[in-house]
Amino acid sequence: MQSAAAPSVAEPSAHRRSLIDRLREVPAVERYLPLDGQWFVSGVGWVLLAVFVLSCGRLEDVAAKKKPRPVPGGRAATMGG
């Protein structure tokens, strides 16, 4: 009886691969999106950061029981009176 072969160290198991690794297997995504490009990774990072900042602002408004507004408004600041 043969024992099962040990998984290769270089190849991560199927359940431990990242989303980017799985996307590389889709031919259309591999062809049209620069997943290895620095601009793509940087763009994804900035989008995630923007979503995080907006989410924190929304949570702050909800915690303060304020009406959430997409753009802060109000009176213009004046100096002295």
N, C-alpha and C positions, 0 to 999 in steps of 0.2 A: 504494500500500500504506500503511495506517495503522499508526502505532506504538501500542504499548500505552499507555494513560493512566497517568500517574504516580499512585501511591497518595496519598490525601488525608493531609495532615499532621494533621488533627484526629482521624482514625480510625486507631487503631493496627492494624497488620497482624494477621492471625488467629493467628499463632504467637507474638506478643509480648503478647497480652492476659493479664491476671492471672486467677486462678481466680474471684475475685469477679465480674469482668466476664463471664466465661462463665456463672456461675450466674445472673446477671441475665436471661439469655436463656431460662431455664426458667420457664414460667409459674407453676407451683406454688411454686417457691422465691421468686420475685418477690412473690407474693401473701402468703405466710405468714411469711417471714423478713424482719426489718427490716435489710437489708444496709447501708442508709445510716445506721442509728441508731448513736449513740455507745455505747449499752449493749452492742450486739452486738459491735462492734469491741473494746471493753474486755473483754468476757467471753472472746472468743477469745484476746486477749493474755494474760489471767490463766491460762487453760487451758494455753496453750503454755509459759508460764513454769513452771507446776507440773510439767508433763511433763519439762521440761528439768532442773529441780532433782531430781526423783525419778530421772531417768536418770543424772545425775552421781553421786548417792548409790549407786546400783546398781553403776556402774562402779568406784567407789571400793572397795566391798565385794569385788567380783570381783578387783580388782588386789591387794588385801591378802590374798587367798585366805581370806576370811571367808565364813561362810554368810550369804547375803543374807536379811535379815529385813525385813518390811514396816514394823514398828514397833520402834524401838530399845528394848531392855529391859535388864535387869540389876539389880544391887543399887541400893538408894537411897543417895545420897551422904550421908555423915555427917561432921560436923566434929570433928576432934581425936581420935577414937579410939574 
